[in-house]
Amino acid sequence: MKKYVGGWNMFEIAWLVLFTSIAIGFTVISKDSLLGFTVFITGVLCVVLTAKGKLMSYVFGMYNTVGYAYLAYVNGLFGEVMLNLLFFVPMNVIGFYMWKNNLQGGKLSMRQMKLKGLLQVGVVCVLGCLLLGFGLSFIPGQNSPYIDATTTVLSIVATLLMVRRFKEQWLIYIVLNMFTVLLWVIRMIEGSGEGLLMIVMWSAYLVNAIYGYYNWNKGAKEVLSA
């Protein structure tokens, strides 16, 4: 266990303690479900460990994926449900083995995309969001189809970049997390019981995405200069 989760700095420890405390506070005050709380905690652990390039991120990520899919289902966010069950579950397994095979001295080898590849990713994201949003708008009971589509498409693209170890995944995660916060703000206004806790969770992800880009940018530069 130590080799997977060791090496925490003070910022990471403080960040984790802060948002864990917030999660506990909201759970008690709002009488939120135990499931919502565990989804929050495993999600925070997953993204923090991903920012550090740790394999254990995929272990916590698997629980978070299944739990979040259920919360999305009961809130009528079917794009999020399909994304988590049909994509994230298998990608957790694939990502674990791809990262495991690219460790150098116990440290993940991080990569940087070329400008052409980054532009291609941008085009795919825009077209994918528009097409999926149009399709989701025809599903009865679907809420916020284009925002739901945006979070779905960006999640897929960011995850593909993540398993291939590209630092640019974090730029997409920053945009993704902003849209997901907006999505749950809308759901909270419309009466979702889990809305407030999900807003806090995805806000935590946003902070982590900024830190993740900083950390992976350093890691990619170390690989290029080696």
C-alpha positions in Angstrom: 0.0 0.0 0.0 2.8 2.4 0.9 4.3 2.4 -2.6 0.9 3.3 -4.1 -0.1 6.1 -1.8 3.2 7.4 -0.3 4.9 10.7 -1.0 2.1 13.1 -0.1 3.1 16.8 0.3 1.5 19.2 2.7 -0.8 20.8 0.1 -2.2 17.4 -0.9 -2.8 16.4 2.7 -4.4 19.7 3.6 -6.6 19.6 0.4 -7.8 16.1 1.2 -8.5 16.9 4.8 -10.4 20.0 3.9 -12.8 18.5 1.4 -13.3 15.3 3.5 -14.3 17.6 6.4 -16.7 19.5 4.1 -18.2 16.2 2.9 -18.8 15.0 6.5 -20.3 18.4 7.5 -22.7 18.5 4.5 -23.7 14.8 5.1 -24.6 15.5 8.7 -26.4 18.8 8.1 -28.3 17.8 5.0 -28.9 14.2 6.2 -27.5 13.0 2.9 -27.3 9.3 2.2 -24.3 7.2 3.1 -23.9 6.4 -0.6 -23.6 10.0 -1.6 -20.9 10.5 1.1 -18.9 7.4 0.0 -19.1 8.5 -3.7 -17.7 11.9 -2.6 -14.8 10.4 -0.6 -13.8 7.8 -3.2 -14.0 10.4 -5.9 -11.7 12.8 -4.1 -9.2 10.0 -3.4 -9.4 8.9 -7.0 -8.6 12.4 -8.5 -5.9 13.2 -6.0 -4.1 9.9 -6.7 -4.5 10.5 -10.4 -2.9 13.9 -10.1 0.0 12.1 -8.4 0.2 9.4 -11.0 -0.7 6.6 -8.5 -2.2 3.2 -9.6 -4.5 3.2 -6.6 -6.6 5.9 -8.2 -8.2 3.2 -10.3 -9.2 1.2 -7.3 -11.1 4.1 -5.7 -12.3 5.1 -9.2 -14.2 1.9 -9.7 -16.3 2.3 -6.6 -16.9 6.0 -7.4 -17.9 5.1 -11.0 -20.7 2.6 -10.0 -21.9 4.8 -7.1 -22.1 8.0 -9.2 -23.9 6.1 -12.0 -26.7 5.3 -9.5 -27.0 8.9 -8.3 -27.1 10.1 -11.9 -29.8 7.6 -12.7 -32.2 8.7 -9.9 -31.6 12.3 -11.0 -32.5 11.6 -14.7 -29.0 12.2 -16.0 -29.0 9.3 -18.4 -25.9 10.4 -20.4 -23.9 10.3 -17.1 -25.3 6.8 -16.4 -24.3 5.4 -19.8 -20.9 7.1 -19.5 -20.0 5.6 -16.1 -21.3 2.0 -16.7 -20.4 1.5 -20.3 -17.2 3.5 -20.5 -15.6 4.2 -17.1 -16.0 0.7 -15.7 -14.0 -1.0 -18.4 -11.6 2.0 -18.7 -10.7 1.6 -15.0 -9.5 -1.9 -15.7 -7.7 -0.9 -19.0 -6.1 2.2 -17.4 -4.8 0.3 -14.4 -2.8 -2.1 -16.7 -1.6 0.6 -19.1 -0.2 2.7 -16.2 1.3 -0.3 -14.6 3.2 -1.1 -17.8 4.6 2.5 -18.0 6.1 2.9 -14.5 9.8 3.9 -14.4 11.3 3.3 -11.0 7.8 3.3 -9.5 7.0 6.7 -11.1 4.5 7.1 -14.0 6.0 8.3 -17.3 4.0 11.4 -18.3 3.6 12.6 -21.9 2.9 15.9 -23.8 0.7 16.2 -26.9 1.8 18.1 -30.1 -0.2 21.1 -31.2 -1.8 19.2 -34.1 -3.1 16.5 -31.8 -4.5 19.1 -29.4 -6.4 20.8 -32.2 -7.8 17.5 -33.3 -9.0 16.8 -29.8 -10.7 20.2 -29.7 -12.7 19.5 -32.9 -13.8 16.1 -31.6 -15.0 17.6 -28.4 -17.1 20.3 -30.0 -18.7 18.0 -32.6 -19.3 15.2 -30.0 -21.0 17.6 -27.6 -23.4 18.9 -30.2 -24.3 15.5 -31.7 -24.8 13.8 -28.3 -26.8 16.7 -26.9 -29.1 16.6 -29.9 -29.6 12.8 -29.3 -30.2 13.1 -25.6 -32.9 15.8 -26.1 -35.2 13.1 -27.5 -35.0 10.9 -24.3 -38.1 11.3 -22.1 -37.2 12.6 -18.7 -33.7 13.8 -19.7 -32.6 16.9 -17.9 -30.2 19.5 -19.4 -29.3 17.5 -22.5 -26.6 19.7 -23.9 -24.8 20.2 -20.6 -25.1 16.5 -19.9 -23.7 15.8 -23.3 -20.8 18.1 -22.8 -19.8 16.5 -19.5 -20.2 13.0 -21.1 -18.0 13.8 -24.2 -15.3 15.7 -22.3 -15.1 12.8 -19.7 -14.6 10.3 -22.5 -11.9 12.3 -24.2 -10.1 13.2 -20.9 -10.1 9.6 -19.8 -8.6 8.4 -23.1 -5.9 11.0 -22.7 -5.4 9.9 -19.1 -4.9 6.2 -19.8 -2.4 7.3 -22.5 -0.6 9.5 -19.9 -1.0 12.9 -21.7 -0.8 15.9 -19.4 -3.4 17.7 -21.6 -6.1 15.6 -20.0 -6.2 18.1 -17.2 -7.1 21.0 -19.5 -10.2 19.1 -20.5 -10.9 18.1 -16.9 -10.9 21.8 -15.9 -13.6 22.6 -18.5 -15.5 19.4 -17.7 -15.6 20.1 -14.0 -16.9 23.6 -14.5 -19.8 22.3 -16.7 -20.5 19.5 -14.2 -20.8 22.0 -11.3 -23.3 23.9 -13.4 -25.2 20.7 -14.1 -25.6 19.9 -10.5 -26.5 23.5 -9.6 -29.4 23.2 -12.0 -30.4 19.9 -10.4 -30.2 21.3 -6.9 -32.4 24.3 -7.9 -34.9 21.7 -9.3 -34.9 19.8 -5.9 -32.2 17.2 -6.1 -31.3 16.0 -2.5 -27.7 15.1 -3.6 -27.2 18.3 -5.5 -25.3 20.3 -2.9 -22.9 17.5 -2.0 -22.2 16.8 -5.7 -21.5 20.5 -6.3 -18.9 20.4 -3.5 -17.5 17.2 -4.9 -17.1 18.5 -8.4 -15.7 21.8 -7.1 -13.0 19.7 -5.4 -12.3 18.0 -8.7 -11.9 21.4 -10.3 -9.3 22.5 -7.7 -7.5 19.1 -8.2 -7.6 19.4 -12.0 -5.7 22.7 -11.8 -3.1 21.1 -9.5 -3.1 18.0 -11.7 -2.0 20.0 -14.7 0.7 21.7 -12.7 2.0 18.4 -11.5 1.8 16.6 -14.8 3.3 19.5 -16.6 6.4 19.1 -14.4 6.4 15.3 -15.0 6.2 15.6 -18.8 9.1 18.1 -18.8 11.2 15.7 -16.7 10.6 13.0 -19.3 11.5 15.3 -22.2 14.7 16.5 -20.6 15.8 13.0 -19.6 
